[in-house]
């Protein structure tokens, strides 16, 4: 497995620690989470989503395969939480050390 870029590694660590503030700090103020087509724009919307479905659901993200093309990083991972569990694909669009967008889809 390729190594996770620093922003993605920090996201995985923030999720594991249940640290919403560290998670949100990885996104710019206008960052986006797209969860299977549902878009959450900006910190307030991302926090509301995460509190219910991501970190607040005691999520565990287990990367299995990583690939990168330019600023886009694709991570096939296991996901387990109190809200939803199953294999998912996480696509991260990076902007330096920030995550501009995180898209969650099926494989």
Beta strands, then each sheet from edge to edge (+ up, - down):
strand 1: 32-35
strand 2: 38-41
strand 3: 60-69
strand 4: 72-80
strand 5: 86-95
strand 6: 98-105
sheet 1: 2+ 1- 6- 5+ 4- 3+
end
